[in-house]
Amino acid sequence: MSRLFSPITLGNQTLANRIVVAPMCQYSANDGCASDWHWQHWAQLAMSGAGLVVVEATAVERRGRISPRCLGLYSDANVAAMDAALRSARRLGVPQTRFAIQLAHAGRKASCQVPWLGGQPLSAAEDAWPVVGPSALAFSDSSPVPEALGEAGLERVQTAFVEAARRSVELGFEAIELHCAHGYLLHEFLSPIANRRTDQYGGSLDNRMRFPLAVARAVRAATPASVALGARITGTDWREGGIDEAEAVAFASALKSGGFDYLCVSSGAIAPKIKIPVGPGYQVALATRVKQAAGIATRSVGMIVNPQQAELIVASGQSDMVALARAFLDDPRWPWHAAEALGAEIEVPPQYRLGYAKYWPGAQLARPHAGSAL
């Protein structure tokens, strides 16, 4: 029996399988509001059969967006637009699919152009906005110097995370996760590369964890036990003087003690021009270390591309779940094909069953690995 297609319980939520759609920024929102693009994108992912679909990094305040086109959850208009798109996706998708939202603040990496227009910091003519961070230290030579957050700013950001979490609960998300990786604000506080503070929020690991953990505790307090709570953390900054695996484990352990149910372990992106040894499953060992040392359910992500690889990661106990992002852009039906390859059963919309291998011999020609699980 496929371990990848076995259920898993996170807090009080049970997922039908261990395949997760990783959060993928779509840069298609209007002042944080979901657009027509999100209606089709989320519906497509809801049909995929993945156990959990994580909505893209969603800004908790307007200035926390990466770009002007990033999704947000800081206004009533944001809530209304997301509610409509999410309800449509649930109606069109398979009942087994659960939805999560990733709450984020871009920090010093905010106020940038969308990637396909270069991704560079916005100019004044492009309505750039002031960015914030733990220290007045720019992300790159071309990036603006952020405002170092004072106590009032820290309180504002923490409140924004809590309010976004409450809105997420009202929207019916089964899981909420905090973005503490990829060089965004919470990661910036954790990493000595971005955090040069000399007060209670900088220096030692305990100090650098202070603000992210305050946010985590506040979000946990605002989130009912019926909703699973997780975080994406960094396993390493891939640079000397940055976060290493030991610090990642310490942060993971603190999150577990604070009532978190699972962690997705990623890495990098705290600064430009860092060499990362990218390859198939290059971050799996980081998730394994966190799982073993912190004793919390973990999710591996990064260059997980085929069913056999995903099955091995879960079946061997390296991680409890796997998350795929670009693989879903390449093949939105990835779980269907994985089920065929691994001899597992999966729920698919009945309208599409006639294209499945059991009903259409052409599937063997289109996908030589196809079986007849359904």
C-alpha positions in Angstrom: 0.0 0.0 0.0 1.3 3.5 -0.9 2.4 5.5 2.1 2.1 8.7 0.1 -1.6 8.1 -0.3 -2.3 7.2 3.4 -4.1 9.8 5.6 -2.4 12.0 8.1 -3.8 13.9 11.1 -2.4 17.4 11.8 -3.9 18.7 15.1 -7.6 18.1 14.6 -7.5 18.0 10.8 -7.1 14.8 8.9 -5.8 14.9 5.3 -6.7 12.2 2.8 -3.1 11.9 1.6 0.3 13.4 2.2 0.5 15.4 -1.1 0.5 19.1 -0.5 0.2 21.9 -3.1 2.9 24.3 -1.9 1.9 28.0 -1.8 2.8 29.7 -5.1 2.5 33.5 -5.5 0.5 34.3 -8.6 1.0 38.0 -8.7 -2.6 38.4 -10.0 -4.5 40.2 -7.2 -5.9 43.7 -7.2 -5.0 45.6 -4.0 -4.8 42.2 -2.3 -8.1 41.0 -3.7 -8.4 37.6 -5.5 -9.1 38.0 -9.2 -10.6 35.8 -11.9 -7.2 34.1 -12.1 -7.6 32.8 -8.6 -11.0 31.4 -9.4 -9.6 29.1 -12.1 -6.3 28.5 -10.3 -7.8 27.4 -7.0 -10.5 25.3 -8.7 -7.9 23.5 -10.8 -5.9 22.7 -7.6 -9.0 21.6 -5.8 -9.6 19.0 -8.5 -6.0 17.7 -8.3 -6.7 15.3 -5.4 -4.0 16.7 -3.2 -4.7 16.3 0.5 -4.0 19.9 1.1 -3.9 23.0 -1.1 -2.0 26.0 0.5 -3.0 29.3 -0.9 -0.2 31.6 -1.9 1.7 33.8 0.5 -0.9 36.3 1.7 0.1 39.7 3.0 -1.2 40.6 6.5 -0.9 44.3 5.8 -0.8 46.4 2.6 2.9 47.3 2.9 3.7 43.6 3.6 3.0 42.7 -0.1 5.9 41.6 -2.2 4.4 43.3 -5.2 1.4 45.5 -6.0 -0.3 42.3 -7.4 0.2 40.1 -4.3 -2.8 38.5 -2.5 -3.7 40.1 0.9 -6.0 39.6 3.8 -6.0 43.1 5.3 -9.4 44.5 4.3 -13.0 43.5 4.1 -12.7 43.7 0.3 -9.9 41.1 0.5 -12.1 38.8 2.5 -15.1 39.1 0.2 -13.0 38.4 -2.9 -11.3 35.5 -1.3 -14.5 34.0 0.0 -16.1 34.0 -3.4 -13.1 32.4 -5.1 -12.6 29.8 -2.3 -16.3 28.8 -2.3 -16.2 28.3 -6.1 -13.0 26.1 -5.8 -14.6 24.0 -3.0 -17.8 23.5 -5.1 -15.8 22.4 -8.2 -13.1 20.4 -6.5 -13.2 17.0 -4.8 -14.6 16.8 -1.3 -11.4 15.3 0.2 -9.4 18.5 -0.5 -8.5 20.7 2.5 -7.4 24.3 2.1 -4.7 26.2 4.0 -3.5 29.8 3.8 0.0 31.0 4.3 0.1 34.3 6.1 3.2 36.5 5.3 4.9 39.8 5.5 7.5 40.6 2.9 9.5 42.9 5.2 12.5 44.4 3.4 11.7 42.4 0.2 8.4 44.2 -0.3 7.6 46.9 -2.9 8.9 45.0 -6.0 7.7 44.5 -9.5 6.1 41.2 -10.5 8.7 38.6 -11.6 7.8 38.6 -15.3 8.5 42.4 -15.4 11.9 41.9 -13.8 11.1 41.6 -10.1 13.2 44.7 -9.2 12.3 47.2 -6.5 9.6 49.6 -7.6 10.5 53.2 -8.4 8.8 56.3 -7.2 7.1 56.5 -10.5 5.7 53.0 -10.0 4.2 53.9 -6.6 6.9 52.3 -4.4 6.0 52.2 -0.7 8.3 52.3 2.3 9.6 48.9 3.5 10.3 47.7 7.0 12.6 45.1 8.6 14.4 44.2 11.8 17.3 46.5 10.9 18.0 49.4 8.5 19.8 47.0 6.2 18.8 46.7 2.5 18.2 43.3 0.9 20.5 44.2 -2.1 22.4 47.0 -3.6 19.3 48.1 -5.6 16.8 47.6 -2.7 15.6 50.4 -0.5 16.8 50.6 3.1 14.0 49.5 5.3 12.7 51.2 8.4 13.9 49.3 11.5 10.7 48.4 13.3 10.2 49.9 16.7 7.9 48.8 19.4 4.8 50.4 17.8 5.7 48.9 14.4 6.2 45.5 16.0 2.8 45.7 17.7 1.2 46.8 14.4 2.6 43.8 12.5 1.7 41.3 15.2 -1.8 42.6 15.3 -2.0 42.3 11.5 -1.0 38.7 11.7 -3.7 38.0 14.4 -6.4 39.8 12.4 -5.5 37.9 9.2 -5.6 34.7 11.2 -9.1 35.5 12.4 -10.2 36.4 8.9 -8.7 33.0 7.7 -10.8 31.2 10.3 -13.9 33.0 9.2 -13.2 32.0 5.6 -13.2 28.3 6.6 -9.6 27.4 6.0 -8.7 24.1 7.6 -5.1 25.1 8.3 -3.1 28.3 8.7 0.6 28.6 8.3 3.0 31.4 9.1 5.7 32.2 6.5 9.0 32.3 8.5 11.3 31.6 5.5 12.5 32.9 2.1 13.9 36.1 3.4 10.6 37.7 4.5 10.0 39.5 7.7 9.8 36.8 10.3 12.8 35.0 8.7 14.6 38.4 8.7 14.3 38.6 12.5 15.5 35.1 12.9 18.6 35.4 10.7 21.8 37.3 11.8 22.3 38.2 8.1 19.3 40.5 8.2 19.0 41.2 11.9 21.7 43.4 13.4 19.7 44.7 16.3 21.3 45.3 19.7 18.1 45.3 21.7 16.0 42.4 23.0 15.2 41.4 19.4 18.7 40.9 18.2 22.0 39.1 18.9 21.4 35.8 20.6 19.1 33.2 19.1 16.6 33.6 21.9 16.5 37.3 21.1 16.2 36.8 17.4 13.3 34.3 18.0 11.5 36.7 20.3 9.3 38.5 17.8 8.5 35.6 15.5 7.5 33.5 18.5 5.4 36.4 19.9 3.6 36.4 16.6 3.3 32.6 16.6 1.8 32.6 20.2 -0.6 35.4 19.3 -1.8 33.6 16.2 -2.2 30.3 18.1 -4.3 32.1 20.8 -6.5 33.5 18.0 -6.9 30.2 16.2 -9.4 27.6 17.4 -8.1 24.0 18.0 -10.2 22.8 15.1 -7.8 24.6 12.7 -4.3 23.1 12.2 -1.5 25.5 12.7 1.8 25.3 10.9 4.8 27.3 9.6 7.3 27.3 6.8 10.7 27.7 8.3 14.2 27.8 7.0 16.5 24.9 7.6 19.6 26.8 6.6 20.6 30.2 5.1 23.3 28.4 3.2 25.8 31.0 4.4 28.3 31.2 7.2 26.9 33.4 10.0 23.3 32.7 9.1 20.8 30.2 10.4 22.1 26.7 10.5 20.4 23.4 11.2 20.8 23.6 15.0 19.1 27.0 15.0 16.3 25.6 12.8 15.8 22.8 15.2 15.6 25.2 18.2 13.0 27.4 16.4 11.0 24.3 15.4 11.0 23.0 19.0 9.8 26.4 20.2 7.0 26.4 17.7 6.0 22.9 18.7 5.9 23.9 22.4 3.8 26.9 21.3 1.1 24.6 20.0 2.0 24.3 16.3 1.0 21.1 14.5 3.4 20.9 11.6 6.3 22.5 9.8 7.4 22.9 6.2 11.2 23.1 6.0 12.6 25.2 3.2 15.8 27.2 2.9 17.7 30.2 1.5 16.6 33.5 0.0 17.7 35.7 3.0 20.2 37.5 0.7 21.1 37.6 -3.0 24.0 35.7 -4.6 24.0 32.8 -2.1 25.0 29.5 -3.8 22.4 26.8 -3.0 23.1 23.2 -4.1 19.8 22.8 -5.9 18.9 19.3 -7.0 16.2 16.6 -6.6 15.1 16.6 -3.0 17.9 19.0 -1.9 16.0 20.1 1.2 14.7 16.8 2.4 17.5 16.2 4.8 16.7 19.5 6.5 13.1 18.4 7.1 14.4 15.0 8.4 16.6 16.7 10.9 13.8 18.9 12.2 11.4 15.9 12.4 13.9 13.8 14.3 15.2 16.5 16.7 12.0 18.5 17.3 9.5 15.6 17.2 7.0 17.5 15.0 5.3 16.5 11.8 7.3 17.9 8.8 6.8 18.5 5.2 9.6 18.4 2.6 9.6 20.8 -0.3 11.9 21.6 -3.2 12.6 19.7 -6.5 10.3 16.8 -5.6 9.2 15.8 -9.1 8.1 12.2 -9.5 5.8 9.8 -7.6 8.6 7.3 -6.7 10.7 10.0 -5.2 7.8 11.3 -3.2 6.8 7.8 -2.0 10.3 7.1 -0.8 10.5 10.3 1.2 7.4 9.5 3.1 7.7 5.7 3.3 11.2 5.9 4.6 10.2 8.4 7.3 12.3 11.3 6.1 9.2 13.5 6.2 5.5 13.1 6.9 4.4 15.0 3.8 5.7 16.3 0.6 4.9 19.6 -1.0 5.1 20.4 -4.7 4.8 23.7 -6.4 6.1 24.0 -10.0 5.3 20.4 -10.6 1.7 21.3 -10.3 2.1 24.1 -12.8 3.6 21.6 -15.1 1.0 18.9 -14.4 -2.1 20.0 -12.4 -3.1 16.3 -12.3 0.1 15.2 -10.7 -1.7 13.2 -7.8 -3.8 11.4 -10.4 -0.8 10.2 -12.2 1.1 9.4 -9.0 -1.8 7.2 -7.9 -1.6 5.4 -11.2 2.1 4.9 -10.8 1.9 3.7 -7.2 -1.2 1.6 -7.5 -3.2 3.8 -5.2 -6.8 5.0 -5.3 -7.7 8.7 -5.4 -10.9 10.7 -5.8 -11.2 12.6 -9.0 -14.1 14.7 -10.4 -16.5 12.3 -12.1 -16.6 14.5 -15.2 -12.9 13.7 -15.8 -13.0 9.9 -15.0 -13.3 9.0 -18.7 -9.8 10.3 -19.2 -8.4 8.0 -16.5 -6.4 4.9 -17.4 -9.1 2.5 -16.2 -11.5 3.9 -18.8 -9.2 5.1 -21.6 -6.5 2.8 -23.0 -4.8 5.9 -24.5 -3.5 6.8 -21.1 -0.9 4.1 -21.5 0.4 5.8 -24.5 0.2 9.3 -23.0 1.7 8.2 -19.7 3.6 4.9 -19.9 3.6 4.5 -16.1 -0.3 4.7 -15.9 -2.0 1.9 -14.1 -5.7 1.2 -13.6 -6.1 2.2 -9.9 -9.6 3.5 -10.7 
